[in-house]
Amino acid sequence: LFAIFAFATCGGYSGELRLSVDCANKSESDLSIDIAFAYPFRLHQVNFEAPTCEGKRRETLALIGDFSSSAEFFVTIAVFAFLYSLAATVVYIFFQNKYRENNRGPLIDFIVTVVFSFLWLVSSSAWAKGLSDVKVATDPDEVLLLMSACKQQSNKCLPVRSPVMSSLNTSVVFGYLNFILWAGNIWFVFKETGWHSSGQRHAADSMEKQTGGYNQDSYNQDSYGPAGGYNQPGSYGQVGEYGQSQSYGQSGPTSFSNQI
């Protein structure tokens, strides 16, 4: 939908401005000079006639500038983005199993999404600059400067109506909205690729190794650590097997009896 709005507001545009030339000789005046232009904004091919205020002679003039490259580039990206979005929607809904069957489908989808995100940014920026130039070239005050009659102070040249550029401004806004939308979609497409899955498995394996190593260290410390060393006094019971425990037991009473 965003792609449709982008190319529809730009590719379907047509505008018109109206000028008025009031000559000193009123019979030579033309108070309604209409100049129409449209996409793809090859303004140098837009011709119009204006009075010279020198008898009945009229001159043929043309607007200045050719901004078709940026406009056509923007519309082309919007059309292809719409077609790819439509095809991807069909695949997601009806061919989900084949899409997930191997990593090729998600990988292609990821690469195309990244490319379209970059192209949306470039085309929107180029068209924003082109639109700014179109506004200058179709400004009635600038167009009046092209007329020879307006260079004479005895004649009055006035702009009657300026072209409405709201739809073209909307196209630029939708261009940047498409860039934000496609750039934000990169993460969701990346999650479908094998790169994300392998990264998760690698992280899980690392956590398992760390957890296993920690448990092994805890077991070793419980078996051979200081706590285990405190069980060594129980080994003194072995001393009794060598008969030494009895000598320890006799030493106390013998010395006591000697003291008595």
KERO-12678 format. One record per residue: residue number from 1; residue in three letters; x, y, z of N, C-alpha, C in turn. Coordinates in nm, 3 decimals, m for minus. Last residue first. Layout:
N
nr:rest:npx:npy:npz:capx:capy:capz:cpx:cpy:cpz
NUM:ALA:X:Y:Z:X:Y:Z:X:Y:Z;
...
***
This chain:
260
nr:rest:npx:npy:npz:capx:capy:capz:cpx:cpy:cpz
260:ILE:5.033:m3.838:9.066:4.978:m3.869:9.198:5.084:m3.929:9.288;
259:GLN:5.195:m3.848:8.847:5.188:m3.724:8.922:5.129:m3.746:9.061;
258:ASN:5.146:m4.106:8.770:5.282:m4.073:8.815:5.283:m3.944:8.895;
257:SER:4.884:m4.082:8.687:4.914:m4.167:8.802:5.052:m4.139:8.857;
256:PHE:4.918:m3.918:8.465:4.836:m3.871:8.577:4.867:m3.953:8.704;
255:SER:5.064:m4.072:8.295:5.126:m3.951:8.349:5.050:m3.901:8.468;
254:THR:4.864:m4.268:8.252:4.997:m4.304:8.311:5.060:m4.182:8.370;
253:PRO:4.642:m4.137:8.128:4.629:m4.195:8.264:4.763:m4.225:8.328;
252:GLY:4.775:m4.049:7.880:4.705:m3.959:7.972:4.698:m4.018:8.111;
251:SER:4.875:m4.268:7.754:4.968:m4.164:7.795:4.902:m4.072:7.896;
250:GLN:4.676:m4.431:7.667:4.747:m4.466:7.789:4.833:m4.353:7.840;
249:GLY:4.584:m4.318:7.422:4.492:m4.328:7.534:4.563:m4.356:7.665;
248:TYR:4.803:m4.344:7.272:4.757:m4.209:7.301:4.664:m4.211:7.420;
247:SER:4.813:m4.613:7.258:4.922:m4.545:7.327:4.884:m4.404:7.360;
246:GLN:4.585:m4.660:7.113:4.590:m4.705:7.250:4.701:m4.637:7.328;
245:SER:4.648:m4.559:6.867:4.544:m4.493:6.941:4.545:m4.535:7.086;
244:GLN:4.833:m4.727:6.760:4.880:m4.603:6.815:4.774:m4.534:6.897;
243:GLY:4.753:m4.951:6.626:4.776:m4.960:6.769:4.820:m4.833:6.832;
242:TYR:4.681:m4.933:6.373:4.824:m4.957:6.397:4.858:m4.963:6.545;
241:GLU:4.418:m4.877:6.395:4.454:m5.003:6.336:4.601:m5.036:6.357;
240:GLY:4.405:m4.621:6.488:4.381:m4.728:6.584:4.418:m4.863:6.529;
239:VAL:4.433:m4.479:6.267:4.551:m4.488:6.354:4.536:m4.600:6.453;
238:GLN:4.198:m4.460:6.152:4.288:m4.564:6.103:4.410:m4.581:6.191;
237:GLY:4.085:m4.237:6.255:4.041:m4.364:6.311:4.127:m4.479:6.264;
236:TYR:4.173:m4.040:6.107:4.253:m4.069:6.226:4.211:m4.198:6.293;
235:SER:3.987:m3.997:5.920:4.092:m4.094:5.887:4.182:m4.124:6.004;
234:GLY:3.834:m3.794:6.012:3.782:m3.928:6.026:3.885:m4.033:5.994;
233:PRO:3.977:m3.575:5.937:3.990:m3.622:6.076:3.931:m3.759:6.095;
232:GLN:3.895:m3.541:5.668:4.017:m3.615:5.696:4.032:m3.653:5.842;
231:ASN:3.687:m3.379:5.620:3.654:m3.519:5.647:3.777:m3.600:5.682;
230:TYR:3.789:m3.144:5.550:3.748:m3.157:5.689:3.708:m3.298:5.724;
229:GLY:3.824:m3.164:5.281:3.941:m3.185:5.368:3.902:m3.201:5.512;
228:GLY:3.585:m3.091:5.173:3.621:m3.232:5.173:3.738:m3.261:5.263;
227:ALA:3.607:m2.820:5.209:3.501:m2.891:5.281:3.532:m3.039:5.287;
226:PRO:3.817:m2.757:5.040:3.838:m2.747:5.185:3.731:m2.822:5.261;
225:GLY:3.773:m3.005:4.777:3.795:m2.872:4.832:3.815:m2.876:4.981;
224:TYR:3.704:m3.233:4.655:3.844:m3.220:4.692:3.876:m3.088:4.757;
223:SER:3.427:m3.224:4.620:3.493:m3.352:4.649:3.631:m3.332:4.706;
222:ASP:3.353:m2.965:4.574:3.284:m3.036:4.681:3.358:m3.162:4.719;
221:GLN:3.517:m2.905:4.358:3.540:m2.835:4.483:3.472:m2.906:4.599;
220:ASN:3.409:m3.073:4.165:3.547:m3.094:4.210:3.574:m3.025:4.342;
219:TYR:3.157:m2.961:4.140:3.170:m3.100:4.187:3.310:m3.126:4.239;
218:SER:3.220:m2.709:4.041:3.151:m2.719:4.170:3.165:m2.859:4.226;
217:ASP:3.332:m2.777:3.796:3.415:m2.711:3.898:3.350:m2.722:4.034;
216:GLN:3.108:m2.884:3.673:3.223:m2.970:3.698:3.314:m2.909:3.803;
215:ASN:2.943:m2.659:3.653:2.900:m2.771:3.735:3.015:m2.864:3.769;
214:TYR:3.099:m2.504:3.478:3.069:m2.454:3.612:3.027:m2.568:3.705;
213:GLY:3.096:m2.656:3.246:3.222:m2.629:3.315:3.201:m2.582:3.457;
212:GLY:2.822:m2.643:3.185:2.885:m2.770:3.216:3.017:m2.753:3.289;
211:THR:2.794:m2.369:3.135:2.718:m2.430:3.244:2.780:m2.562:3.284;
210:GLN:2.963:m2.338:2.913:2.991:m2.263:3.035:2.919:m2.325:3.154;
209:LYS:2.833:m2.509:2.735:2.970:m2.535:2.775:3.005:m2.463:2.903;
208:GLU:2.585:m2.382:2.712:2.592:m2.516:2.766:2.733:m2.551:2.812;
207:MET:2.661:m2.137:2.598:2.601:m2.137:2.731:2.607:m2.275:2.794;
206:SER:2.753:m2.232:2.351:2.846:m2.163:2.441:2.791:m2.161:2.583;
205:ASP:2.518:m2.334:2.245:2.630:m2.424:2.273:2.728:m2.361:2.369;
204:ALA:2.372:m2.095:2.219:2.324:m2.199:2.309:2.435:m2.296:2.345;
203:ALA:2.524:m1.960:2.027:2.510:m1.900:2.159:2.463:m2.005:2.260;
202:HIS:2.493:m2.138:1.815:2.626:m2.112:1.867:2.620:m2.052:2.007;
201:ARG:2.218:m2.118:1.775:2.276:m2.245:1.817:2.414:m2.226:1.875;
200:GLN:2.200:m1.848:1.696:2.134:m1.891:1.819:2.191:m2.023:1.868;
199:GLY:2.346:m1.859:1.459:2.392:m1.773:1.568:2.329:m1.811:1.700;
198:SER:2.187:m2.028:1.310:2.320:m2.074:1.348:2.377:m1.989:1.460;
197:SER:1.963:m1.857:1.284:1.950:m1.986:1.352:2.086:m2.038:1.398;
196:HIS:2.069:m1.644:1.137:2.014:m1.619:1.271:2.003:m1.748:1.350;
195:TRP:2.144:m1.779:0.906:2.244:m1.706:0.983:2.195:m1.682:1.125;
194:GLY:1.921:m1.879:0.786:2.004:m1.972:0.863:2.109:m1.901:0.944;
193:THR:1.642:m1.646:0.825:1.759:m1.702:0.757:1.834:m1.799:0.847;
192:GLU:1.447:m1.526:0.971:1.409:m1.645:0.896:1.529:m1.713:0.830;
191:LYS:1.561:m1.299:1.072:1.528:m1.404:1.167:1.489:m1.534:1.097;
190:PHE:1.567:m1.133:0.849:1.692:m1.194:0.895:1.666:m1.308:0.992;
189:VAL:1.308:m1.041:0.844:1.350:m1.134:0.739:1.479:m1.204:0.780;
188:PHE:1.316:m0.877:1.066:1.221:m0.988:1.064:1.256:m1.089:0.955;
187:TRP:1.514:m0.690:0.994:1.533:m0.776:1.111:1.441:m0.897:1.106;
186:ILE:1.401:m0.559:0.774:1.524:m0.636:0.757:1.542:m0.734:0.872;
185:ASN:1.191:m0.396:0.831:1.159:m0.535:0.797:1.283:m0.621:0.780;
184:GLY:1.304:m0.147:0.858:1.259:m0.217:0.979:1.227:m0.363:0.953;
183:ALA:1.344:m0.093:0.588:1.460:m0.107:0.676:1.422:m0.178:0.806;
182:TRP:1.078:m0.074:0.500:1.165:m0.182:0.448:1.287:m0.202:0.537;
181:LEU:0.991:0.150:0.651:0.920:0.022:0.655:1.009:m0.092:0.610;
180:ILE:1.169:0.351:0.578:1.160:0.311:0.718:1.095:0.172:0.730;
179:PHE:1.108:0.364:0.301:1.243:0.331:0.347:1.242:0.282:0.491;
178:ASN:0.840:0.442:0.312:0.875:0.311:0.256:1.016:0.269:0.298;
177:LEU:0.877:0.697:0.413:0.804:0.598:0.493:0.831:0.456:0.442;
176:TYR:1.005:0.816:0.198:1.081:0.794:0.321:1.010:0.697:0.414;
175:GLY:0.785:0.810:0.018:0.913:0.750:m0.016:0.997:0.721:0.108;
174:PHE:0.590:0.955:0.145:0.570:0.811:0.132:0.699:0.741:0.091;
173:VAL:0.709:1.208:0.111:0.684:1.155:0.246:0.666:1.004:0.241;
172:VAL:0.702:1.231:m0.166:0.831:1.228:m0.097:0.816:1.170:0.043;
171:SER:0.426:1.236:m0.206:0.506:1.128:m0.264:0.642:1.117:m0.197;
170:THR:0.351:1.474:m0.085:0.308:1.348:m0.027:0.389:1.231:m0.079;
169:ASN:0.454:1.655:m0.268:0.510:1.651:m0.132:0.473:1.521:m0.062;
168:LEU:0.280:1.593:m0.476:0.423:1.564:m0.491:0.493:1.564:m0.356;
167:SER:0.041:1.685:m0.370:0.055:1.542:m0.398:0.202:1.503:m0.417;
166:SER:0.093:1.963:m0.349:0.069:1.883:m0.229:0.087:1.733:m0.255;
165:MET:0.133:2.160:m0.536:0.237:2.057:m0.522:0.213:1.962:m0.405;
164:VAL:m0.031:2.344:m0.774:m0.050:2.277:m0.644:0.046:2.159:m0.636;
163:PRO:0.103:2.640:m0.929:0.069:2.497:m0.932:0.059:2.440:m0.791;
162:SER:m0.062:2.960:m0.895:0.056:2.875:m0.881:0.015:2.728:m0.885;
161:ARG:m0.205:3.216:m1.085:m0.225:3.093:m1.009:m0.097:3.011:m1.010;
160:VAL:m0.103:3.464:m1.169:m0.246:3.449:m1.137:m0.270:3.326:m1.050;
159:PRO:0.159:3.695:m1.155:0.118:3.554:m1.143:m0.027:3.546:m1.101;
158:LEU:0.194:3.963:m1.392:0.154:3.916:m1.260:0.126:3.765:m1.263;
157:CYS:0.328:4.240:m1.545:0.324:4.094:m1.548:0.296:4.044:m1.407;
156:LYS:0.277:4.524:m1.724:0.256:4.463:m1.593:0.238:4.312:m1.608;
155:ASN:0.489:4.753:m1.898:0.399:4.638:m1.898:0.391:4.580:m1.756;
154:SER:0.680:4.941:m1.857:0.547:4.989:m1.897:0.443:4.877:m1.897;
153:GLN:0.917:4.811:m1.814:0.844:4.859:m1.697:0.703:4.909:m1.732;
152:GLN:1.002:4.513:m1.966:0.970:4.654:m1.989:0.880:4.701:m1.874;
151:LYS:1.016:4.252:m1.921:1.138:4.326:m1.896:1.118:4.476:m1.919;
150:CYS:0.790:4.129:m2.004:0.799:4.159:m1.860:0.926:4.236:m1.825;
149:ALA:0.833:4.072:m2.266:0.741:4.180:m2.234:0.753:4.222:m2.088;
148:SER:0.993:3.847:m2.261:1.055:3.975:m2.299:0.964:4.092:m2.263;
147:MET:0.988:3.607:m2.009:0.913:3.682:m2.110:0.980:3.817:m2.136;
146:LEU:1.118:3.494:m1.797:1.152:3.445:m1.930:1.088:3.529:m2.040;
145:LEU:1.009:3.590:m1.568:1.139:3.646:m1.608:1.181:3.600:m1.747;
144:LEU:0.789:3.432:m1.529:0.769:3.567:m1.584:0.899:3.629:m1.630;
143:VAL:0.900:3.214:m1.401:0.859:3.200:m1.541:0.838:3.337:m1.606;
142:GLU:0.938:3.311:m1.145:1.055:3.274:m1.225:1.019:3.263:m1.373;
141:ASP:0.674:3.349:m1.065:0.765:3.464:m1.068:0.890:3.436:m1.151;
140:PRO:0.575:3.086:m1.072:0.528:3.188:m1.169:0.619:3.309:m1.176;
139:ASP:0.782:2.808:m1.063:0.739:2.924:m0.986:0.696:3.035:m1.083;
138:THR:0.892:2.597:m1.189:0.752:2.627:m1.219:0.697:2.740:m1.132;
137:ALA:1.150:2.583:m1.089:1.132:2.602:m1.234:0.989:2.638:m1.270;
136:VAL:1.104:2.537:m0.817:1.170:2.661:m0.859:1.142:2.688:m1.007;
135:LYS:0.983:2.287:m0.825:0.911:2.400:m0.766:0.973:2.533:m0.809;
134:VAL:1.189:2.136:m0.933:1.065:2.154:m1.009:0.986:2.273:m0.955;
133:ASP:1.373:2.138:m0.725:1.407:2.207:m0.850:1.283:2.230:m0.936;
132:SER:1.232:1.984:m0.539:1.271:2.121:m0.504:1.305:2.202:m0.629;
131:LEU:1.221:1.746:m0.680:1.097:1.820:m0.654:1.127:1.965:m0.616;
130:GLY:1.491:1.668:m0.671:1.427:1.699:m0.798:1.298:1.779:m0.781;
129:LYS:1.521:1.620:m0.396:1.599:1.726:m0.460:1.537:1.766:m0.593;
128:ALA:1.338:1.409:m0.377:1.319:1.528:m0.293:1.397:1.647:m0.350;
127:TRP:1.455:1.225:m0.547:1.330:1.287:m0.588:1.299:1.410:m0.503;
126:ALA:1.682:1.156:m0.398:1.697:1.215:m0.532:1.569:1.286:m0.575;
125:SER:1.559:1.048:m0.170:1.646:1.167:m0.157:1.663:1.236:m0.292;
124:SER:1.427:0.833:m0.285:1.350:0.936:m0.215:1.432:1.064:m0.200;
123:SER:1.640:0.683:m0.389:1.540:0.740:m0.480:1.458:0.849:m0.413;
122:VAL:1.782:0.615:m0.151:1.846:0.690:m0.259:1.741:0.758:m0.348;
121:LEU:1.588:0.474:0.000:1.656:0.592:0.056:1.715:0.678:m0.055;
120:TRP:1.520:0.269:m0.177:1.418:0.364:m0.132:1.482:0.490:m0.076;
119:LEU:1.764:0.136:m0.197:1.710:0.205:m0.315:1.600:0.304:m0.276;
118:PHE:1.789:0.027:0.062:1.888:0.123:0.013:1.833:0.203:m0.105;
117:SER:1.566:m0.141:0.060:1.579:m0.037:0.163:1.677:0.070:0.118;
116:PHE:1.627:m0.312:m0.150:1.515:m0.220:m0.165:1.521:m0.110:m0.059;
115:VAL:1.844:m0.451:m0.033:1.864:m0.372:m0.156:1.751:m0.270:m0.172;
114:VAL:1.720:m0.579:0.184:1.829:m0.483:0.208:1.848:m0.392:0.087;
113:THR:1.542:m0.743:0.042:1.491:m0.642:0.136:1.597:m0.537:0.166;
112:VAL:1.716:m0.909:m0.098:1.628:m0.818:m0.173:1.574:m0.708:m0.082;
111:ILE:1.831:m1.049:0.118:1.915:m0.965:0.031:1.830:m0.864:m0.045;
110:PHE:1.604:m1.182:0.225:1.683:m1.089:0.307:1.765:m0.995:0.220;
109:ASP:1.525:m1.343:0.012:1.433:m1.243:0.066:1.508:m1.138:0.147;
108:ILE:1.745:m1.510:m0.005:1.713:m1.421:m0.117:1.622:m1.309:m0.069;
107:LEU:1.716:m1.637:0.246:1.838:m1.562:0.215:1.814:m1.465:0.100;
106:PRO:1.467:m1.767:0.236:1.487:m1.656:0.330:1.611:m1.573:0.298;
105:GLY:1.543:m1.952:0.016:1.432:m1.856:0.010:1.448:m1.741:0.106;
104:ARG:1.764:m2.101:0.113:1.776:m2.018:m0.006:1.666:m1.913:m0.012;
103:ASN:1.743:m2.280:0.317:1.782:m2.143:0.353:1.784:m2.050:0.233;
102:ASN:1.444:m2.476:0.270:1.590:m2.459:0.281:1.619:m2.312:0.305;
101:GLU:1.174:m2.449:0.340:1.232:m2.580:0.311:1.384:m2.578:0.319;
100:ARG:1.036:m2.222:0.371:1.119:m2.264:0.484:1.192:m2.395:0.459;
99:TYR:0.904:m2.213:0.125:0.988:m2.100:0.164:1.084:m2.139:0.277;
98:LYS:0.754:m2.442:0.131:0.867:m2.436:0.038:0.961:m2.321:0.073;
97:ASN:0.573:m2.358:0.329:0.657:m2.476:0.351:0.778:m2.476:0.258;
96:GLN:0.446:m2.135:0.216:0.526:m2.118:0.337:0.620:m2.236:0.360;
95:PHE:0.292:m2.065:m0.006:0.411:m2.149:m0.023:0.504:m2.137:0.097;
94:PHE:0.082:m1.897:0.061:0.052:m2.023:m0.006:0.171:m2.117:m0.019;
93:ILE:0.193:m1.678:0.211:0.062:m1.736:0.244:0.047:m1.876:0.188;
92:TYR:0.444:m1.612:0.111:0.426:m1.628:0.255:0.297:m1.702:0.289;
91:VAL:0.386:m1.587:m0.164:0.475:m1.693:m0.116:0.455:m1.718:0.033;
90:VAL:0.220:m1.360:m0.162:0.169:m1.488:m0.214:0.254:m1.604:m0.164;
89:THR:0.405:m1.172:m0.062:0.282:m1.203:0.013:0.222:m1.335:m0.031;
88:ALA:0.589:m1.163:m0.269:0.630:m1.215:m0.138:0.509:m1.251:m0.053;
87:ALA:0.435:m1.040:m0.470:0.485:m1.177:m0.488:0.524:m1.240:m0.355;
86:LEU:0.393:m0.789:m0.348:0.280:m0.873:m0.386:0.322:m1.018:m0.402;
85:SER:0.654:m0.699:m0.324:0.573:m0.717:m0.204:0.454:m0.807:m0.232;
84:TYR:0.722:m0.681:m0.595:0.791:m0.778:m0.508:0.712:m0.803:m0.380;
83:LEU:0.547:m0.478:m0.677:0.539:m0.610:m0.737:0.607:m0.715:m0.650;
82:PHE:0.635:m0.263:m0.514:0.498:m0.311:m0.506:0.486:m0.452:m0.561;
81:ALA:0.896:m0.236:m0.607:0.873:m0.269:m0.467:0.732:m0.323:m0.447;
80:PHE:0.843:m0.156:m0.871:0.908:m0.286:m0.846:0.892:m0.329:m0.700;
79:VAL:0.724:0.096:m0.816:0.651:m0.009:m0.888:0.711:m0.146:m0.862;
78:ALA:0.930:0.234:m0.681:0.801:0.211:m0.615:0.723:0.099:m0.683;
77:ILE:1.129:0.242:m0.875:1.154:0.170:m0.750:1.022:0.139:m0.680;
76:THR:0.992:0.405:m1.062:1.034:0.268:m1.098:1.059:0.185:m0.973;
75:VAL:0.963:0.646:m0.926:0.843:0.570:m0.962:0.879:0.426:m0.996;
74:PHE:1.236:0.720:m0.904:1.152:0.704:m0.786:1.030:0.618:m0.816;
73:PHE:1.308:0.740:m1.173:1.379:0.647:m1.085:1.295:0.618:m0.961;
72:GLU:1.142:0.946:m1.258:1.124:0.812:m1.312:1.194:0.706:m1.228;
71:ALA:1.252:1.160:m1.106:1.111:1.122:m1.093:1.087:0.980:m1.144;
70:SER:1.520:1.171:m1.190:1.490:1.143:m1.049:1.346:1.099:m1.030;
69:SER:1.474:1.218:m1.471:1.557:1.107:m1.421:1.523:1.071:m1.277;
68:SER:1.326:1.448:m1.519:1.263:1.318:m1.541:1.343:1.204:m1.480;
67:PHE:1.378:1.711:m1.518:1.387:1.641:m1.390:1.324:1.502:m1.399;
66:ASP:1.507:1.962:m1.686:1.462:1.826:m1.714:1.486:1.744:m1.586;
65:GLY:1.458:2.316:m1.751:1.493:2.201:m1.667:1.434:2.069:m1.716;
64:ILE:1.223:2.572:m1.801:1.364:2.536:m1.791:1.378:2.411:m1.703;
63:LEU:0.963:2.614:m2.051:1.015:2.611:m1.914:1.157:2.558:m1.912;
62:ALA:0.967:2.818:m2.344:0.962:2.687:m2.280:1.014:2.699:m2.137;
61:LEU:0.790:3.024:m2.583:0.889:3.000:m2.478:0.871:2.860:m2.422;
60:THR:0.723:3.219:m2.856:0.708:3.085:m2.800:0.823:3.058:m2.704;
59:GLU:0.559:3.535:m2.882:0.681:3.454:m2.877:0.650:3.319:m2.812;
58:ARG:0.369:3.733:m3.107:0.381:3.653:m2.986:0.508:3.569:m2.993;
57:ARG:0.255:4.043:m3.236:0.355:3.935:m3.238:0.361:3.866:m3.102;
56:LYS:0.101:4.259:m3.260:0.034:4.132:m3.237:0.130:4.013:m3.232;
55:GLY:0.303:4.502:m3.094:0.209:4.465:m3.199:0.141:4.333:m3.161;
54:GLU:0.451:4.409:m2.851:0.503:4.482:m2.967:0.418:4.443:m3.088;
53:CYS:0.403:4.241:m2.648:0.359:4.379:m2.634:0.419:4.469:m2.742;
52:THR:0.442:3.977:m2.676:0.563:4.059:m2.665:0.530:4.205:m2.641;
51:PRO:0.263:3.714:m2.514:0.267:3.837:m2.597:0.398:3.911:m2.575;
50:ALA:0.349:3.366:m2.533:0.329:3.487:m2.453:0.337:3.610:m2.545;
49:GLU:0.297:3.016:m2.531:0.309:3.141:m2.605:0.277:3.258:m2.513;
48:PHE:0.492:2.729:m2.436:0.375:2.818:m2.421:0.403:2.947:m2.497;
47:ASN:0.606:2.395:m2.383:0.607:2.522:m2.455:0.479:2.601:m2.429;
46:VAL:0.800:2.172:m2.235:0.671:2.237:m2.212:0.676:2.376:m2.274;
45:GLN:1.048:2.068:m2.244:0.960:2.036:m2.357:0.822:2.099:m2.342;
44:HIS:1.164:2.130:m2.010:1.217:2.199:m2.128:1.136:2.167:m2.253;
43:LEU:1.048:1.958:m1.830:0.994:2.093:m1.841:1.046:2.166:m1.963;
42:ARG:0.966:1.673:m1.779:1.061:1.723:m1.879:1.016:1.865:m1.915;
41:PHE:0.810:1.536:m1.588:0.870:1.667:m1.559:0.988:1.700:m1.651;
40:PRO:0.669:1.305:m1.666:0.791:1.293:m1.583:0.871:1.422:m1.569;
39:TYR:0.408:1.473:m1.494:0.512:1.370:m1.487:0.545:1.325:m1.628;
38:ALA:0.340:1.799:m1.639:0.303:1.674:m1.572:0.427:1.584:m1.561;
37:PHE:0.195:2.123:m1.706:0.308:2.030:m1.706:0.267:1.908:m1.623;
36:ALA:0.069:2.414:m1.861:0.044:2.284:m1.798:0.169:2.197:m1.810;
35:ILE:m0.007:2.740:m1.841:0.110:2.653:m1.868:0.089:2.524:m1.790;
34:ASP:m0.200:3.003:m1.965:m0.198:2.876:m1.892:m0.080:2.791:m1.937;
33:ILE:m0.255:3.326:m1.937:m0.157:3.238:m2.002:m0.145:3.112:m1.918;
32:SER:m0.450:3.568:m1.936:m0.469:3.428:m1.897:m0.378:3.338:m1.981;
31:LEU:m0.426:3.817:m2.042:m0.442:3.807:m1.898:m0.460:3.664:m1.848;
30:ASP:m0.251:3.977:m2.264:m0.303:3.841:m2.247:m0.306:3.815:m2.095;
29:SER:m0.260:4.273:m2.474:m0.245:4.203:m2.346:m0.301:4.061:m2.355;
28:GLU:m0.304:4.433:m2.686:m0.198:4.333:m2.701:m0.182:4.247:m2.575;
27:SER:m0.483:4.620:m2.609:m0.525:4.525:m2.712:m0.424:4.412:m2.732;
26:LYS:m0.351:4.788:m2.437:m0.439:4.687:m2.382:m0.480:4.582:m2.485;
25:ASN:m0.037:4.876:m2.433:m0.145:4.875:m2.531:m0.239:4.760:m2.493;
24:ALA:0.105:4.784:m2.219:0.065:4.925:m2.220:m0.047:4.947:m2.321;
23:CYS:m0.019:4.455:m2.120:0.066:4.545:m2.198:0.016:4.689:m2.187;
22:ASP:m0.011:4.228:m1.887:m0.093:4.346:m1.919:m0.004:4.448:m1.988;
21:VAL:m0.016:3.898:m1.850:0.070:4.001:m1.908:m0.021:4.115:m1.955;
20:SER:m0.032:3.642:m1.616:m0.104:3.754:m1.676:m0.003:3.858:m1.723;
19:LEU:m0.046:3.283:m1.581:0.021:3.412:m1.575:m0.064:3.519:m1.646;
18:ARG:m0.081:2.980:m1.406:m0.144:3.081:m1.493:m0.076:3.215:m1.469;
17:LEU:0.002:2.633:m1.406:0.015:2.768:m1.355:m0.041:2.867:m1.455;
16:GLU:m0.064:2.298:m1.322:m0.082:2.409:m1.414:m0.061:2.541:m1.340;
15:GLY:0.006:1.941:m1.322:m0.013:2.073:m1.262:m0.024:2.181:m1.368;
14:SER:m0.026:1.604:m1.243:m0.032:1.705:m1.349:m0.066:1.839:m1.284;
13:TYR:0.079:1.277:m1.141:0.066:1.421:m1.116:0.056:1.500:m1.247;
12:GLY:0.115:1.007:m1.126:m0.012:1.056:m1.179:m0.030:1.205:m1.165;
11:GLY:0.363:0.963:m1.008:0.344:0.929:m1.150:0.215:0.982:m1.209;
10:CYS:0.312:1.050:m0.739:0.414:1.112:m0.824:0.385:1.088:m0.972;
9:THR:0.103:0.906:m0.634:0.107:1.051:m0.610:0.210:1.122:m0.696;
8:ALA:0.175:0.646:m0.715:0.052:0.708:m0.765:0.054:0.860:m0.748;
7:PHE:0.408:0.576:m0.584:0.414:0.598:m0.730:0.287:0.661:m0.785;
6:ALA:0.311:0.587:m0.310:0.432:0.658:m0.354:0.430:0.683:m0.504;
5:PHE:0.088:0.424:m0.293:0.072:0.567:m0.267:0.192:0.646:m0.320;
4:ILE:0.218:0.181:m0.346:0.114:0.231:m0.437:0.095:0.381:m0.418;
3:ALA:0.384:0.157:m0.122:0.445:0.170:m0.255:0.343:0.225:m0.356;
2:PHE:0.194:0.126:0.078:0.282:0.243:0.081:0.347:0.265:m0.055;
1:LEU:0.083:m0.121:0.000:0.000:0.000:0.000:0.086:0.126:0.000;
***
